[in-house]
Amino acid sequence: MNIIRKISQFRLGTLNIHFFTDLKGQSNVYRLAQLIKPMSFDVIGLQEVLHTDQPPGTVAEKYYQFQLLSDLLQLPYIAFCNTSHRFGNAILSRFPLKTSINYLTEAIENHDIRGMLVVQVNHEFFNDNDARLYVTHLDQLSEQVRLKQMEQFEKHIYDSGLQLIVGDFNSLTFDDYSNDYFNVNIHDVRQRNSWENPFNLVTNKMKTNGYYDCWREMNKEYIDHQVMTCIYKTRIDYIWRRGELKNGWEMNECRIFSTEDATDHNGVLVDFIKTS
């Protein structure tokens, strides 16, 4: 009988933390820590993060909560990519970061500049797979702008090794929804609120460029309410993978986890294991 033995593990997550406020406008940093800590993440990518390097008391208290979250989660290694309005994308890591680079989009019409944070982590998973992790958050108003932002970012993404891109893409995957659910909860809601029509151009472009949707790979049958990652009953938060896993690594689990209204998004977790 063959016995598969786990000899190493790497747990990665992504979550939009809504500027450290819950749905009632109250600080959510302690609630986030209570939710996230039991999941034992090795690295988590965050969006809508406020952060400052200024001495304590220099700016508003909310700008120090990223460091507080790092302390509460005991994830001491941090990286931050400021985009606009003093917020951006961030990394919390249990392991030292070997590299950390920030890329910003060029301005597109009157839309906010967006950023992409790229790191390599001093962990066996990254070493075995020549891996890089990218964290981003695309425009919330226009799919055409999101496409242009990803085209700009794609110039900085490596062709070789394993590439993991996580974050809030604000783009849909139409296969996530039944026709009735899509019409009632997405199409009609957007028409009533004069939002843009639902699009899946960015997610289709990611697939064309060779990326795999990790959550969908592991959850092929889930639809409708089972896929929700934001309060508008859609899945817009992703973990994308391009490149093969090597040296015995495999994807063990990928799931959406509830934040119980601590923020306006649910998170996504992926667990990789190395077996012998």
Secondary structure, DSSP 4 states (H G I P E B T S, - for coil): -----EEEEEEEEEEE-GGGB-TTS-B-HHHHHHHHGGG--SEEEEEEEE---SPTTSS-GGGGHHHHHHHHHT--EEEEEEEETTEEEEEEESS-EEEEEEEEPPPBTTBPP-EEEEEEESSHHHHHHTEEEEEEE--SS-HHHHHHHHHHHHTTS-SSSEEEEEEE-----GGGS-HHHHIIIIIHHHHHTTPPPP--HHHHHHHHTT-EEHHHHH-TT--GGGG--BTTS---EEEEEES---TTEEEEEEEEE--TTSSSB-EEEEEEEEE-
